[in-house]
Amino acid sequence: MSAASVWTSGGMLAHQPHTSQMTTVHFDEVADRAQLRGQRTDRLTRGPGDTDANWPAWKVTVVVIVFCAAFWGAVAYAAVRVFGG
């Protein structure tokens, strides 16, 4: 995907209160505009799966299992304390 639809800004509501305008902007244009303003463009040029802090799948799996075990363990403990057992 090399283009995205964006809402344009710039006081349109003052002139056309019940309409809005949407336009298509190419990512290269967005990056060029950001460079002109001195902004970082590395996040604009990366894909959806390219992040700085990727964890390996096995670490995510371990964290999810530990979190779920702790949560359901706490629910079971509370149920035993409330209802007796």
C-alpha positions as CSV (number, residue, x, y, z in Angstrom):
1,M,0.0,0.0,0.0
2,S,1.6,3.2,-1.1
3,A,-1.2,5.7,-0.4
4,A,-3.5,6.5,2.5
5,S,-6.7,8.6,2.9
6,V,-6.4,11.4,5.3
7,W,-8.6,14.2,6.5
8,T,-7.4,17.6,5.4
9,S,-7.2,20.4,7.9
10,G,-7.3,24.1,7.5
11,G,-10.5,25.8,8.6
12,M,-12.9,24.0,6.3
13,L,-15.6,23.9,8.9
14,A,-15.9,27.7,8.9
15,H,-16.7,27.8,5.2
16,Q,-18.6,24.5,4.8
17,P,-20.2,23.5,8.1
18,H,-21.8,20.2,6.9
19,T,-19.3,18.8,4.6
20,S,-15.8,17.4,4.9
21,Q,-13.1,16.7,2.4
22,M,-10.9,13.6,2.2
23,T,-7.9,13.3,0.0
24,T,-5.3,10.6,-0.9
25,V,-1.7,11.3,0.1
26,H,1.2,9.1,-0.9
27,F,3.6,8.1,1.9
28,D,6.5,9.6,0.0
29,E,4.8,13.0,0.2
30,V,4.1,12.6,3.9
31,A,7.8,11.8,4.5
32,D,8.9,14.7,2.4
33,R,6.6,17.1,4.3
34,A,7.9,15.8,7.6
35,Q,11.5,16.3,6.5
36,L,10.8,19.8,5.5
37,R,9.4,20.4,9.0
38,G,12.4,18.7,10.6
39,Q,10.4,15.7,12.0
40,R,11.5,12.1,12.2
41,T,10.4,10.0,9.3
42,D,11.6,6.6,10.3
43,R,8.2,5.6,11.6
44,L,6.5,6.9,8.5
45,T,8.5,4.7,6.2
46,R,8.3,1.5,8.2
47,G,5.8,-1.3,7.7
48,P,3.3,-2.4,10.2
49,G,5.5,-5.3,11.5
50,D,8.7,-3.3,11.7
51,T,9.0,-2.1,15.3
52,D,12.0,-1.4,17.5
53,A,11.0,-3.7,20.3
54,N,10.1,-7.0,18.8
55,W,10.0,-9.9,21.3
56,P,10.5,-13.5,20.1
57,A,7.3,-15.4,20.0
58,W,8.4,-17.8,22.8
59,K,8.9,-14.9,25.2
60,V,5.4,-13.5,24.4
61,T,3.9,-17.0,24.9
62,V,5.6,-17.4,28.3
63,V,4.4,-13.9,29.4
64,V,0.9,-14.6,28.4
65,I,0.8,-18.0,30.1
66,V,2.2,-16.6,33.3
67,F,-0.2,-13.7,33.3
68,C,-3.2,-15.9,32.6
69,A,-2.1,-18.4,35.3
70,A,-1.7,-15.7,37.9
71,F,-5.1,-14.2,37.0
72,W,-7.0,-17.4,37.1
73,G,-5.1,-18.5,40.2
74,A,-6.2,-15.3,41.9
75,V,-9.8,-15.9,40.8
76,A,-9.8,-19.4,42.1
77,Y,-8.3,-18.3,45.4
78,A,-10.9,-15.6,45.8
79,A,-13.7,-18.1,44.9
80,V,-12.4,-20.6,47.5
81,R,-12.2,-17.9,50.2
82,V,-15.7,-16.6,49.4
83,F,-17.5,-19.8,48.9
84,G,-15.4,-22.0,51.2
85,G,-14.0,-25.2,50.1
